[in-house]
């Protein structure tokens, strides 16, 4: 599971044009510490089955969060590529639309599954789980402040991004399904 999640994360980072070594250790540390404390309080006295449910909920939420962040980064990159290379803008936009057509239906299925997981878990109030997921999103947002996004504008980089979107859209949709447990 950890290898699959790591591979999935690296593919998404590559799609966004981000190096995983670009994270600064201390920025966002307070948000991460608060999240860890909230997680510890939420899981105190929880059965192994409850811990398993929690891990699945957190993994599903994190996966959906990462895919959404990737979509937003790709959107900015595609717009920038189209702006700098007007003659190929349509091709960039078409590739992105195809990527979204492949990935976003799976994301919607994943969100529906996550909502059901939160409602049917048996270790905490759904409201407490949602509060944790909100804190998780806030911690991720704080960590994203450590990443400097450099707009893609070089033609070869734009073409490579387009090729990667085309090559990974089906694989990515499959990984999302597998990670979240969508059939």
N, CA, C and O of each residue as an XYZ file, in Angstrom:
732
protein
N       0.828     -1.192      0.000
C       0.000      0.000      0.000
C       0.873      1.256      0.000
O       0.599      2.200     -0.741
N       1.922      1.272      0.828
C       2.782      2.447      0.916
C       3.499      2.680     -0.410
O       3.632      3.828     -0.833
N       3.966      1.618     -1.082
C       4.651      1.768     -2.362
C       3.710      2.344     -3.400
O       4.093      3.230     -4.163
N       2.471      1.844     -3.435
C       1.480      2.333     -4.394
C       1.182      3.807     -4.128
O       1.078      4.594     -5.068
N       1.044      4.185     -2.861
C       0.768      5.571     -2.511
C       1.948      6.461     -2.885
O       1.748      7.565     -3.392
N       3.160      6.006     -2.645
C       4.341      6.771     -2.989
C       4.439      6.948     -4.505
O       4.718      8.046     -4.985
N       4.213      5.877     -5.252
C       4.259      5.957     -6.707
C       3.199      6.927     -7.214
O       3.471      7.747     -8.092
N       2.006      6.836     -6.668
C       0.897      7.723     -7.020
C       1.277      9.172     -6.733
O       1.038     10.049     -7.563
N       1.862      9.429     -5.575
C       2.265     10.786     -5.195
C       3.329     11.325     -6.138
O       3.269     12.490     -6.532
N       4.292     10.506     -6.503
C       5.353     10.953     -7.387
C       4.836     11.264     -8.785
O       5.301     12.209     -9.423
N       3.876     10.476     -9.266
C       3.271     10.763    -10.572
C       2.562     12.101    -10.524
O       2.698     12.906    -11.445
N       1.806     12.351     -9.467
C       1.092     13.622     -9.364
C       2.066     14.789     -9.258
O       1.852     15.830     -9.880
N       3.126     14.628     -8.484
C       4.124     15.698     -8.377
C       4.791     15.957     -9.726
O       5.052     17.105    -10.087
N       5.061     14.894    -10.461
C       5.672     15.063    -11.782
C       4.723     15.792    -12.720
O       5.146     16.661    -13.482
N       3.443     15.444    -12.669
C       2.461     16.137    -13.501
C       2.399     17.619    -13.170
O       2.197     18.446    -14.059
N       2.569     17.959    -11.903
C       2.502     19.356    -11.489
C       3.820     20.085    -11.749
O       3.876     21.309    -11.633
N       4.876     19.357    -12.098
C       6.161     20.001    -12.318
C       6.849     20.368    -11.020
O       7.567     21.366    -10.964
N       6.644     19.579     -9.973
C       7.183     19.868     -8.649
C       8.189     18.787     -8.278
O       7.944     17.600     -8.491
N       9.294     19.197     -7.734
C      10.273     18.251     -7.234
C       9.946     17.925     -5.783
O       9.753     18.837     -4.979
N       9.879     16.619     -5.427
C       9.559     16.275     -4.042
C      10.623     16.733     -3.056
O      10.368     16.718     -1.852
N      11.790     17.133     -3.507
C      12.819     17.635     -2.598
C      12.646     19.119     -2.332
O      13.441     19.705     -1.597
N      11.630     19.739     -2.911
C      11.426     21.170     -2.765
C      10.716     21.585     -1.498
O      10.419     22.768     -1.331
N      10.436     20.678     -0.614
C       9.711     21.004      0.615
C      10.659     21.493      1.696
O      11.693     20.873      1.945
N      10.317     22.590      2.334
C      11.081     23.059      3.484
C      10.502     22.392      4.721
O       9.284     22.283      4.862
N      11.363     21.953      5.604
C      10.924     21.142      6.741
C      10.121     21.929      7.772
O       9.205     21.382      8.385
N      10.448     23.196      7.972
C       9.836     23.891      9.093
C       8.541     24.636      8.770
O       7.720     24.826      9.667
N       8.326     25.064      7.523
C       7.104     25.796      7.195
C       5.932     24.837      7.235
O       5.973     23.749      6.660
N       4.911     25.251      7.910
C       3.735     24.392      8.039
C       3.853     23.381      9.163
O       2.955     22.563      9.360
N       4.951     23.427      9.902
C       5.159     22.457     10.983
C       4.086     22.594     12.061
O       3.646     21.594     12.628
N       3.669     23.807     12.341
C       2.634     24.013     13.365
C       1.320     23.377     12.939
O       0.634     22.756     13.750
N       0.968     23.532     11.666
C      -0.268     22.929     11.164
C      -0.186     21.409     11.225
O      -1.164     20.740     11.558
N       0.984     20.868     10.902
C       1.165     19.416     10.965
C       1.109     18.917     12.409
O       0.527     17.866     12.678
N       1.704     19.654     13.325
C       1.671     19.264     14.733
C       0.235     19.285     15.258
O      -0.172     18.385     15.993
N      -0.521     20.296     14.885
C      -1.922     20.380     15.312
C      -2.723     19.220     14.732
O      -3.576     18.647     15.410
N      -2.446     18.876     13.478
C      -3.142     17.755     12.842
C      -2.819     16.445     13.553
O      -3.709     15.632     13.804
N      -1.557     16.244     13.873
C      -1.152     15.030     14.583
C      -1.822     14.938     15.949
O      -2.239     13.856     16.364
N      -1.928     16.058     16.647
C      -2.584     16.061     17.958
C      -4.077     15.741     17.803
O      -4.642     14.996     18.602
N      -4.699     16.302     16.785
C      -6.115     16.029     16.541
C      -6.316     14.556     16.187
O      -7.282     13.934     16.629
N      -5.409     14.006     15.396
C      -5.497     12.593     15.032
C      -5.342     11.700     16.263
O      -6.078     10.728     16.432
N      -4.389     12.035     17.108
C      -4.161     11.244     18.322
C      -5.403     11.262     19.212
O      -5.814     10.223     19.729
N      -5.999     12.438     19.389
C      -7.214     12.546     20.209
C      -8.361     11.766     19.589
O      -9.139     11.128     20.299
N      -8.467     11.815     18.276
C      -9.546     11.127     17.576
C      -9.413      9.614     17.695
O     -10.416      8.903     17.758
N      -8.178      9.120     17.726
C      -7.951      7.673     17.727
C      -7.720      7.078     19.116
O      -7.520      5.870     19.239
N      -7.744      7.892     20.146
C      -7.546      7.369     21.499
C      -8.666      6.384     21.835
O      -9.851      6.714     21.773
N      -8.257      5.174     22.189
C      -9.217      4.145     22.580
C      -9.971      3.502     21.426
O     -10.917      2.750     21.660
N      -9.585      3.771     20.211
C     -10.271      3.220     19.044
C      -9.778      1.802     18.778
O      -8.593      1.506     18.931
N     -10.696      0.933     18.380
C     -10.365     -0.458     18.073
C      -9.510     -0.534     16.809
O      -9.466      0.422     16.034
N      -8.830     -1.662     16.596
C      -8.065     -1.839     15.349
C      -8.939     -1.664     14.101
O      -8.474     -1.139     13.089
N     -10.191     -2.097     14.171
C     -11.106     -1.910     13.038
C     -11.359     -0.420     12.800
O     -11.406      0.026     11.653
N     -11.521      0.339     13.867
C     -11.717      1.772     13.753
C     -10.484      2.462     13.187
O     -10.593      3.376     12.369
N      -9.307      2.018     13.628
C      -8.063      2.577     13.088
C      -7.954      2.299     11.596
O      -7.519      3.156     10.828
N      -8.350      1.099     11.190
C      -8.332      0.743      9.769
C      -9.300      1.632      8.978
O      -8.973      2.108      7.891
N     -10.480      1.843      9.532
C     -11.450      2.733      8.877
C     -10.873      4.143      8.746
O     -11.000      4.783      7.703
N     -10.245      4.607      9.805
C      -9.642      5.943      9.789
C      -8.578      6.044      8.702
O      -8.557      7.012      7.942
N      -7.701      5.057      8.624
C      -6.637      5.079      7.609
C      -7.219      5.133      6.198
O      -6.714      5.853      5.338
N      -8.272      4.375      5.972
C      -8.901      4.376      4.648
C      -9.543      5.734      4.342
O      -9.468      6.217      3.212
N     -10.157      6.332      5.323
C     -10.764      7.657      5.136
C      -9.686      8.687      4.850
O      -9.820      9.489      3.925
N      -8.623      8.669      5.632
C      -7.539      9.634      5.441
C      -6.866      9.441      4.085
O      -6.550     10.417      3.405
N      -6.646      8.197      3.692
C      -6.026      7.921      2.393
C      -6.918      8.412      1.256
O      -6.435      9.027      0.305
N      -8.209      8.141      1.356
C      -9.141      8.587      0.311
C      -9.146     10.111      0.223
O      -9.071     10.673     -0.869
N      -9.235     10.771      1.363
C      -9.264     12.234      1.366
C      -7.952     12.806      0.810
O      -7.973     13.729     -0.003
N      -6.831     12.265      1.243
C      -5.535     12.741      0.767
C      -5.367     12.539     -0.733
O      -4.826     13.402     -1.424
N      -5.824     11.419     -1.227
C      -5.748     11.131     -2.655
C      -6.581     12.133     -3.449
O      -6.120     12.687     -4.447
N      -7.799     12.354     -2.999
C      -8.680     13.300     -3.699
C      -8.111     14.716     -3.631
O      -8.188     15.467     -4.603
N      -7.548     15.073     -2.494
C      -6.924     16.388     -2.331
C      -5.766     16.548     -3.313
O      -5.641     17.586     -3.963
N      -4.931     15.540     -3.419
C      -3.768     15.598     -4.292
C      -4.182     15.697     -5.763
O      -3.584     16.448     -6.533
N      -5.193     14.944     -6.140
C      -5.656     14.999     -7.525
C      -6.236     16.383     -7.828
O      -6.006     16.921     -8.911
N      -6.976     16.957     -6.896
C      -7.524     18.290     -7.111
C      -6.399     19.328     -7.229
O      -6.451     20.206     -8.091
N      -5.402     19.227     -6.378
C      -4.258     20.139     -6.469
C      -3.555     19.995     -7.815
O      -3.137     20.986     -8.414
N      -3.428     18.760     -8.285
C      -2.811     18.503     -9.582
C      -3.638     19.137    -10.696
O      -3.088     19.759    -11.605
N      -4.951     18.981    -10.624
C      -5.837     19.562    -11.635
C      -5.656     21.078    -11.687
O      -5.556     21.658    -12.768
N      -5.614     21.712    -10.529
C      -5.457     23.164    -10.489
C      -4.096     23.603    -11.044
O      -4.011     24.601    -11.760
N      -3.046     22.869    -10.718
C      -1.712     23.186    -11.244
C      -1.651     22.981    -12.751
O      -1.067     23.788    -13.476
N      -2.258     21.896    -13.213
C      -2.281     21.655    -14.654
C      -3.070     22.743    -15.374
O      -2.690     23.180    -16.461
N      -4.152     23.169    -14.774
C      -4.956     24.227    -15.382
C      -4.116     25.489    -15.575
O      -4.131     26.100    -16.644
N      -3.381     25.871    -14.526
C      -2.516     27.051    -14.637
C      -1.424     26.840    -15.689
O      -1.125     27.746    -16.468
N      -0.838     25.661    -15.708
C       0.241     25.374    -16.655
C      -0.266     25.375    -18.099
O       0.380     25.924    -18.991
N      -1.418     24.761    -18.317
C      -1.977     24.710    -19.667
C      -2.306     26.121    -20.155
O      -2.024     26.459    -21.305
N      -2.893     26.937    -19.298
C      -3.198     28.323    -19.679
C      -1.919     29.084    -20.007
O      -1.887     29.864    -20.959
N      -0.880     28.866    -19.235
C       0.382     29.549    -19.483
C       1.013     29.064    -20.786
O       1.532     29.870    -21.558
N       0.973     27.769    -21.034
C       1.521     27.228    -22.280
C       0.739     27.764    -23.478
O       1.331     28.155    -24.484
N      -0.585     27.781    -23.372
C      -1.412     28.284    -24.471
C      -1.140     29.770    -24.722
O      -1.156     30.223    -25.866
N      -0.896     30.510    -23.669
C      -0.609     31.946    -23.790
C       0.721     32.171    -24.519
O       0.824     33.062    -25.361
N       1.731     31.368    -24.198
C       3.059     31.552    -24.781
C       3.216     30.886    -26.154
O       4.109     31.238    -26.924
N       2.355     29.939    -26.446
C       2.452     29.190    -27.714
C       1.060     29.090    -28.325
O       0.462     28.016    -28.380
N       0.566     30.218    -28.776
C      -0.807     30.319    -29.274
C      -1.103     29.318    -30.389
O      -2.224     28.819    -30.493
N      -0.110     29.025    -31.215
C      -0.326     28.092    -32.317
C      -0.593     26.669    -31.835
O      -1.170     25.874    -32.578
N      -0.190     26.327    -30.618
C      -0.419     24.987    -30.078
C      -1.355     25.001    -28.870
O      -1.556     23.975    -28.220
N      -1.918     26.155    -28.580
C      -2.795     26.279    -27.420
C      -3.950     25.307    -27.431
O      -4.305     24.739    -26.398
N      -4.544     25.112    -28.608
C      -5.680     24.197    -28.715
C      -5.263     22.772    -28.343
O      -6.006     22.063    -27.665
N      -4.075     22.354    -28.788
C      -3.587     21.005    -28.467
C      -3.372     20.845    -26.962
O      -3.705     19.804    -26.395
N      -2.817     21.870    -26.314
C      -2.610     21.804    -24.867
C      -3.957     21.706    -24.142
O      -4.140     20.879    -23.249
N      -4.881     22.556    -24.542
C      -6.207     22.572    -23.909
C      -6.966     21.274    -24.165
O      -7.668     20.782    -23.281
N      -6.830     20.716    -25.369
C      -7.479     19.450    -25.696
C      -6.946     18.306    -24.828
O      -7.715     17.489    -24.321
N      -5.636     18.259    -24.666
C      -5.023     17.213    -23.838
C      -5.503     17.330    -22.391
O      -5.789     16.325    -21.741
N      -5.586     18.559    -21.897
C      -6.050     18.769    -20.522
C      -7.519     18.371    -20.380
O      -7.903     17.755    -19.386
N      -8.334     18.719    -21.366
C      -9.745     18.336    -21.320
C      -9.888     16.816    -21.327
O     -10.715     16.265    -20.600
N      -9.098     16.152    -22.132
C      -9.120     14.687    -22.173
C      -8.710     14.111    -20.820
O      -9.314     13.153    -20.338
N      -7.671     14.703    -20.207
C      -7.219     14.263    -18.881
C      -8.354     14.412    -17.870
O      -8.634     13.495    -17.097
N      -9.000     15.573    -17.884
C     -10.109     15.812    -16.948
C     -11.257     14.845    -17.211
O     -11.862     14.334    -16.269
N     -11.564     14.587    -18.488
C     -12.652     13.658    -18.817
C     -12.371     12.254    -18.311
O     -13.302     11.511    -17.998
N     -11.114     11.883    -18.226
C     -10.733     10.567    -17.734
C     -10.666     10.513    -16.214
O     -11.087      9.529    -15.606
N     -10.144     11.560    -15.604
C      -9.848     11.537    -14.172
C     -11.006     12.039    -13.304
O     -11.288     11.446    -12.262
N     -11.674     13.107    -13.707
C     -12.676     13.726    -12.827
C     -13.897     12.857    -12.526
O     -14.419     12.941    -11.414
N     -14.383     12.022    -13.459
C     -15.481     11.121    -13.060
C     -15.075     10.173    -11.933
O     -15.883      9.855    -11.061
N     -13.830      9.728    -11.957
C     -13.330      8.848    -10.900
C     -13.210      9.626     -9.592
O     -13.471      9.081     -8.519
N     -12.818     10.891     -9.676
C     -12.737     11.740     -8.481
C     -14.134     11.898     -7.868
O     -14.290     11.823     -6.649
N     -15.135     12.114     -8.703
C     -16.511     12.234     -8.179
C     -16.954     10.935     -7.496
O     -17.582     10.966     -6.437
N     -16.624      9.801     -8.110
C     -16.926      8.509     -7.477
C     -16.197      8.392     -6.141
O     -16.754      7.917     -5.151
N     -14.952      8.833     -6.135
C     -14.158      8.786     -4.905
C     -14.737      9.675     -3.818
O     -14.758      9.292     -2.648
N     -15.203     10.851     -4.192
C     -15.809     11.757     -3.206
C     -17.085     11.143     -2.628
O     -17.339     11.235     -1.427
N     -17.879     10.520     -3.488
C     -19.090      9.843     -3.011
C     -18.737      8.719     -2.044
O     -19.382      8.551     -1.010
N     -17.700      7.946     -2.392
C     -17.276      6.852     -1.516
C     -16.759      7.407     -0.189
O     -17.067      6.861      0.871
N     -15.979      8.482     -0.237
C     -15.468      9.092      0.987
C     -16.613      9.569      1.873
O     -16.591      9.341      3.083
N     -17.597     10.218      1.297
C     -18.758     10.682      2.073
C     -19.445      9.509      2.771
O     -19.821      9.618      3.938
N     -19.610      8.398      2.069
C     -20.235      7.203      2.667
C     -19.353      6.621      3.773
O     -19.850      6.181      4.809
N     -18.042      6.625      3.539
C     -17.111      6.104      4.550
C     -17.211      6.907      5.841
O     -17.210      6.340      6.934
N     -17.297      8.232      5.711
C     -17.397      9.099      6.885
C     -18.692      8.827      7.634
O     -18.704      8.779      8.864
N     -19.772      8.651      6.902
C     -21.075      8.426      7.537
C     -21.216      7.039      8.157
O     -21.914      6.879      9.159
N     -20.565      6.038      7.576
C     -20.771      4.670      8.053
C     -19.686      4.162      8.997
O     -19.825      3.068      9.546
N     -18.614      4.920      9.203
C     -17.575      4.479     10.142
C     -18.180      4.437     11.549
O     -19.191      5.084     11.823
N     -17.543      3.665     12.431
C     -18.141      3.455     13.755
C     -17.221      3.843     14.916
O     -17.385      3.333     16.024
N     -16.263      4.731     14.680
C     -15.348      5.063     15.766
C     -15.445      6.508     16.242
O     -14.878      6.849     17.280
N     -16.157      7.371     15.498
C     -16.262      8.777     15.902
C     -17.506      9.384     15.254
O     -18.101      8.805     14.345
N     -17.876     10.556     15.742
C     -18.985     11.268     15.119
C     -18.539     11.744     13.730
O     -17.407     12.200     13.568
N     -19.417     11.641     12.734
C     -19.052     12.145     11.402
C     -18.569     13.591     11.430
O     -17.681     13.966     10.663
N     -19.148     14.402     12.308
C     -18.743     15.800     12.433
C     -17.267     15.899     12.848
O     -16.544     16.773     12.370
N     -16.824     15.000     13.738
C     -15.425     15.009     14.179
C     -14.481     14.576     13.054
O     -13.378     15.105     12.918
N     -14.924     13.617     12.263
C     -14.116     13.162     11.125
C     -14.000     14.296     10.105
O     -12.916     14.552      9.582
N     -15.103     14.967      9.824
C     -15.068     16.080      8.872
C     -14.159     17.204      9.374
O     -13.445     17.828      8.589
N     -14.190     17.456     10.681
C     -13.304     18.483     11.253
C     -11.841     18.073     11.058
O     -10.999     18.909     10.734
N     -11.546     16.805     11.253
C     -10.189     16.317     11.028
C      -9.787     16.501      9.561
O      -8.682     16.960      9.271
N     -10.685     16.143      8.640
C     -10.382     16.264      7.217
C     -10.178     17.733      6.817
O      -9.354     18.039      5.956
N     -10.928     18.624      7.444
C     -10.731     20.062      7.201
C      -9.350     20.491      7.697
O      -8.654     21.255      7.027
N      -8.961     19.998      8.868
C      -7.628     20.304      9.407
C      -6.540     19.702      8.518
O      -5.487     20.308      8.321
N      -6.797     18.521      7.987
C      -5.854     17.868      7.073
C      -5.637     18.756      5.849
O      -4.503     18.993      5.432
N      -6.737     19.242      5.283
C      -6.651     20.120      4.116
C      -5.881     21.393      4.459
O      -5.076     21.865      3.657
N      -6.122     21.946      5.634
C      -5.412     23.158      6.060
C      -3.918     22.885      6.205
O      -3.100     23.727      5.836
N      -3.555     21.726      6.734
C      -2.140     21.372      6.891
C      -1.479     21.201      5.525
O      -0.348     21.641      5.319
N      -2.177     20.571      4.608
C      -1.640     20.408      3.251
C      -1.462     21.782      2.597
O      -0.457     22.028      1.930
N      -2.423     22.662      2.788
C      -2.337     24.012      2.231
C      -1.127     24.745      2.815
O      -0.413     25.443      2.095
N      -0.902     24.586      4.100
C       0.265     25.210      4.732
C       1.552     24.638      4.152
O       2.508     25.375      3.909
N       1.580     23.335      3.929
C       2.771     22.702      3.355
C       3.002     23.154      1.917
O       4.145     23.277      1.478
N       1.912     23.403      1.182
C       2.057     23.856     -0.210
C       2.746     25.214     -0.275
O       3.319     25.576     -1.303
N       2.692     25.953      0.806
C       3.396     27.227      0.848
C       4.904     27.042      0.723
O       5.628     28.002      0.458
N       5.380     25.817      0.913
C       6.808     25.509      0.808
C       7.245     25.244     -0.626
O       8.437     25.107     -0.900
N       6.292     25.173     -1.532
C       6.598     24.815     -2.911
C       6.511     26.063     -3.776
O       5.510     26.780     -3.764
N       7.555     26.301     -4.510
C       7.540     27.402     -5.458
C       7.134     26.830     -6.806
O       7.863     26.036     -7.401
N       5.986     27.232     -7.271
C       5.517     26.753     -8.560
C       6.050     27.682     -9.636
O       5.803     28.888     -9.620
N       6.778     27.102    -10.562
C       7.349     27.872    -11.657
C       6.486     27.612    -12.884
O       6.372     26.474    -13.337
N       5.880     28.663    -13.419
C       5.002     28.463    -14.571
C       5.743     27.847    -15.762
O       6.851     28.261    -16.103
N       5.119     26.869    -16.372
C       5.684     26.224    -17.542
C       5.450     27.140    -18.733
O       4.326     27.581    -18.971
N       6.515     27.426    -19.485
C       6.332     28.248    -20.684
C       7.212     27.780    -21.839
O       6.913     28.082    -22.995
N       8.268     27.064    -21.561
C       9.139     26.538    -22.602
C       8.358     25.539    -23.455
O       7.658     24.683    -22.912
N       8.466     25.634    -24.769
C       7.685     24.782    -25.660
C       7.930     23.303    -25.395
O       6.980     22.522    -25.351
N       9.172     22.910    -25.220
C       9.450     21.484    -24.976
C       8.851     21.019    -23.649
O       8.376     19.888    -23.552
N       8.867     21.875    -22.630
C       8.260     21.515    -21.342
C       6.739     21.411    -21.481
O       6.118     20.524    -20.897
N       6.150     22.315    -22.251
C       4.698     22.274    -22.479
C       4.309     21.000    -23.223
O       3.307     20.360    -22.902
N       5.107     20.645    -24.212
C       4.828     19.424    -24.972
C       5.028     18.181    -24.108
O       4.264     17.221    -24.215
N       6.044     18.194    -23.257
C       6.278     17.062    -22.355
C       5.133     16.923    -21.365
O       4.698     15.810    -21.070
N       4.636     18.057    -20.843
C       3.498     18.022    -19.923
C       2.269     17.446    -20.630
O       1.540     16.632    -20.064
N       2.053     17.872    -21.855
C       0.918     17.375    -22.632
C       1.040     15.873    -22.853
O       0.070     15.137    -22.675
N       2.218     15.420    -23.235
C       2.441     13.985    -23.449
C       2.225     13.203    -22.155
O       1.654     12.113    -22.174
N       2.685     13.760    -21.027
C       2.513     13.074    -19.753
C       1.038     12.982    -19.371
O       0.592     11.958    -18.853
N       0.277     14.055    -19.626
C      -1.163     13.998    -19.344
C      -1.818     12.886    -20.153
O      -2.622     12.116    -19.628
N      -1.469     12.810    -21.427
C      -2.053     11.796    -22.304
C      -1.642     10.401    -21.848
O      -2.474      9.496    -21.788
N      -0.371     10.228    -21.529
C       0.151      8.914    -21.141
C      -0.372      8.426    -19.795
O      -0.530      7.222    -19.594
N      -0.641      9.347    -18.872
C      -0.978      8.926    -17.505
C      -2.461      8.986    -17.154
O      -2.848      8.520    -16.082
N      -3.302      9.543    -18.023
C      -4.689      9.751    -17.611
C      -5.401      8.450    -17.239
O      -6.105      8.413    -16.230
N      -5.240      7.397    -18.013
C      -5.911      6.131    -17.691
C      -5.262      5.467    -16.481
O      -5.949      4.932    -15.611
N      -3.934      5.510    -16.437
C      -3.210      4.931    -15.302
C      -3.589      5.643    -14.010
O      -3.809      5.004    -12.981
N      -3.662      6.963    -14.070
C      -4.007      7.748    -12.895
C      -5.421      7.427    -12.422
O      -5.655      7.255    -11.226
N      -6.357      7.346    -13.357
C      -7.730      6.996    -12.979
C      -7.753      5.623    -12.300
O      -8.461      5.435    -11.311
N      -6.993      4.678    -12.818
C      -6.917      3.337    -12.218
C      -6.299      3.359    -10.833
O      -6.755      2.652     -9.935
N      -5.250      4.174    -10.654
C      -4.606      4.270     -9.339
C      -5.549      4.894     -8.314
O      -5.579      4.477     -7.156
N      -6.317      5.893     -8.743
C      -7.282      6.511     -7.822
C      -8.292      5.462     -7.389
O      -8.590      5.335     -6.202
N      -8.821      4.709     -8.350
C      -9.793      3.654     -8.030
C      -9.216      2.654     -7.057
O      -9.861      2.277     -6.078
N      -7.993      2.223     -7.331
C      -7.350      1.225     -6.483
C      -7.075      1.760     -5.092
O      -7.312      1.067     -4.103
N      -6.574      2.990     -5.003
C      -6.221      3.588     -3.713
C      -7.447      3.786     -2.845
O      -7.410      3.519     -1.644
N      -8.541      4.256     -3.448
C      -9.747      4.560     -2.675
C     -10.643      3.331     -2.514
O     -11.470      3.276     -1.604
N     -10.476      2.351     -3.396
C     -11.298      1.149     -3.324
C     -12.601      1.275     -4.082
O     -13.639      0.782     -3.639
N     -12.545      1.941     -5.234
C     -13.723      2.077     -6.086
C     -13.720      0.903     -7.059
O     -12.699      0.565     -7.658
N     -14.873      0.304     -7.193
C     -14.958     -0.850     -8.108
C     -15.485     -0.455     -9.439
O     -15.620     -1.300    -10.324
